[in-house]
Amino acid sequence: MKRKIKTVLLLTVLLCSLFPNTTTTTHAAKSSTPKLNRQKLVLGLDETYTLKLKNSKKNVKWSSSNKKIVTVKNGKLTPKKAGTAKITAKTKSKSYTCKVTIFDFSKMTQKQREVVEYALLHVGNPYRYGGSSLTHGTDCSGFTMSVYKKFGYRLSHNAYGQLTGSKRVKVSKNNLKAGDLLFYGSSKRSCGHVALYIGEGKVVHASTPKNGILVSKYNYRHICAAGRVIK
C-alpha cells in the first residue's frame, strides 16, 4: 500500500514538472497585456484627466479625433467644448481607444451632475427589451430605473409606473431640469417610452435594438408628460 502511494506521488511530481500550471501562466499573460485605464469617460468643461496605458513601456503616440472638443498631450485630456471624441493611444504594434464625452455641468446641482454623468457613461451600450443591465442590455424604463437605483431611488420597471411615481412638471425647455424624466406617447395613459433629460435640450435613453443607448433632442417625438425625481 505504501509503495503504491509513493508511486502515485512520484508520478504527480513528474507530471507537474512536465506540464507546468498553464492557468497561472495565462493569468500572468492577461495581467501584463497593455490596456487603457479607461475605455469610456465623461468630463465636465472645467475638468482635466490623464489617461494611462497600463503595462506598456513602449513609446505611446496620443491623438484626438476632434481637437475642437478635447485635446490630448502625453495622455492628459483638456476639454474645449461639449461633444464626443475618440482618444487613441498608439504604439508600434497596436492602438487603444477611449470614448470621451465632454459636457457642460455648470448649471447643475451636484446630484443632478452625478446622475447625468453616470447615465452618459453608458451611451453606446445595447438595448434589450425587458432588460435592466446598463452594460449588457436594457429597455427604456430599465435604463432610467437602473441609473436612479445607483443613487438610492426606487423606480418601477415601467414607463407609466415611473410617470405616476414622479412629481409632475410642466413640459417646457425653460422649466425642465437635468435629471427629469420625459415620457413619450399619444397620451399619459398610453405613454410607451421614457428618457432622462440631461439639459441643453437633450435626453439620454435606451432607444431601440438598432440604436442602443444614445443621446437625442428632447423633443425628437411627442412628449406627453414630464416627471421630477430629484427634489
Beta strands, then each sheet from edge to edge (+ up, - down):
strand 1: 35-36
strand 2: 40-44
strand 3: 49-50
strand 4: 53-54
strand 5: 61-64
strand 6: 70-73
strand 7: 76-79
strand 8: 83-90
strand 9: 95-103
strand 10: 132-133
strand 11: 137-138
strand 12: 167-168
strand 13: 181-184
strand 14: 193-199
strand 15: 202-206
strand 16: 213-217
strand 17: 223-228
sheet 1: 1+ 4-
sheet 2: 2+ 9+ 8- 5+
sheet 3: 3+ 7- 6+
sheet 4: 10+ 11-
sheet 5: 12+ 17- 13+ 14- 15+ 16-
end
